[in-house]
């Protein structure tokens, strides 16, 4: 068992911590940087920006992605925007305000020091992206436009139509490709990390599988950076891309890295509901729609009339009634939970009664169809393409879906896990969002980690290693792991059961959604803990993976990822069970205010739960990192 | 289920780049009009797995029309019958009960088949590597509002930057040219003030690398028709202009504004 966990938060006032830490860290001399090799896994915002920056600095970088091109990572799908405390709108924003909002928005379960650093570097990110040619929205005078996002009281969000993630990723990708062209980054596409090599107590490399030839081999380096995204696909249905998975992080966890707060998941309130059993993923509709749309369900369980025939007094505008001050603009978790409540009461709308209405009729009457079209035209078009319904004429149907995971591998202030030499950046780590992430902050964190934090902190780890070579790829420490991975891969082909990988993934997803979804309680979590292992046993005996391991085989790729989701699901349930409080995206039915809001227990739970793998999926050990709040006073959220 | 469809699929199956491919015919039923085209393939693959046959490899990831991973020829059209729509956003309500649908991989010599409907599009990355960027090392950028960008210019650059890199333009082109992709990538940067210092070398390097891998443009415009983001053909004209100019620009005098 590991000893005390040390977050290495620097001393000093909150505003000085990062600058003094940067000064105190050891530097690697420019001529020596080329003697260090770094592996970066994942090429989304965090991975691409990290690999590009490390390459520019002179390190020898190997970057890996399972996609056919680094540009495909799921950061690309982010719509809304990226926060930056530039105060260009002169509305009173500052680094301190962004810091404050993020700690409060995270429901006091993040580290103040990390969040302050994030707010500080948010300024540099915007400069960097504009320098790369990211086409952010502009005013007629040619300067950058901003909007208020996700209930923020200042306009600090930079955006590029509804495709901010795409444009930021293309910026990071272009920087990465520049380094690939310059020879400082060696790019490995269609190559999936399937294990971590830990030797003499430090991360020395990774084992990967070439997804085209099936070759399993090791790559070694002085340090390994995981930028492998979140675990939202544990729910099967989520807004994540089809291939998003936890395998890289989970395999590192099994090799000793702590996994923090797996129960923290963000459920996004405005997604298009599933249309049938074969629904493969859910599509998010920007929550800006809630600025003008009114959310309601019929008051009667057996409402059969068409929408326009339902009179006003028989419509239940549940958010407006319960939260008169914020109405339809309550935070994501409150909006999501209330939608679930009415659907569970049988008031849902649509053929499967699995959604609520988001109605623009009043807004169109008030502002005219043209105004609404100019605000949301592309979103309405997207909705119509998917559902075949015209939202100008009939209300949209929406329902919450899993969107982002705040938990992830535990890292210290330098973004290094408890395994020396293993760094974790972006959504894959747990660090900055606490129990709930604010809108437009995911892109900010991914790029902060990759451009402006890791490239400094990794030097502090590498500097003392000067003169040491990476582990020999023929070392038994590598070949043992290579053999394990190859055997694990072959094992799945040999099961030859009766049901597909997707079938098991879907069944697992239902369990996780029902018991570790928007609302959790003791009974449900205990039920999850008894049902997940039995489904997993069935999966191991009865899954059917056809084809071979020496050719492109998507089912074979998926089966290993689903196996890791099974193990994570158990840990997630345990984490949710042990965290007997509600906070942010984690809502325990037993812990709520009389108004039904999340009720924190700061006395007992103002800490990070960092889990150590105990050898089996039910023997994990829970460690605590206490959180202190010296700058942002602990308060209870209220949206009445 | 009401209103479901039964469809006949003729799907290209090919085990690897060197193997001989063939069409296989499959029937799928109970297809709901609300399913996406790829979900219809999920149903087919479930059926194939049940009957012990290897599922069809078909690429997709975000299934929201933005990552550019998906794409195949559907009844001879890149991304299928719906305009401005990537394969993953195509829904089965665009088809009718009893239809026969022919599904093939992108066809271009520069995009070899990896397996079934999945092709290798890596030459697109080679074009970016040689110039699809602005050289701005991390940390060296000036304040974001230092250089105003006229709104029309920024919007036009965005129209180019909207390219998702799916390769439909190449697949749709009778010459397998990559002009629309390359021009979109070149012009996104060439239209912005930040992109000016490298404008001529970028254009030259990207166009010439494109020509190493792809066919030549003869202005058919099929690329624009197939493009899920409707990238305008104007960018090809802008790039041709920039390419010609790049050949006679004295790079030593680029600091002079008049």
Interface residues (C-beta under 8 A of the other chain):
Chain A: X49 X52 X53 X56 X67 X68 X69 X70 X71 X72 X73 X74 X76 X77 X86 X88 X124 X126 X127 X128 X129 X130 X131 X132 X133 X135 X136 X137 X138 X139 X140 X141 X142 X143 X144 X160 X161 X163 X166 X167 X170 X173 X174 X175 X177 X178 X180 X181 X187 X189 X212 X241 X242 X243 X275 X276 X278 X279 X280 X281 X283 X385 X386 X387 X388 X451 X452 X455 X500 X502 X503 X544 X546 X547 X551 X552 X553 X554 X555
Chain B: X1 X15 X16 X32 X33 X34 X35 X36 X38 X39 X42 X43 X45 X46 X49 X50 X52 X53 X54 X55 X57 X59 X60 X61 X62 X63 X64 X66 X67 X68 X69 X82 X85 X89 X91 X93 X114 X115 X118 X120 X121 X122 X124 X125 X128 X129 X130 X132 X133 X134 X135 X136 X137 X138 X139 X140 X141 X142 X143 X144 X145 X147 X148 X149 X150 X151 X154 X155 X157 X158 X161 X162 X164 X165 X188 X189 X192 X194 X195
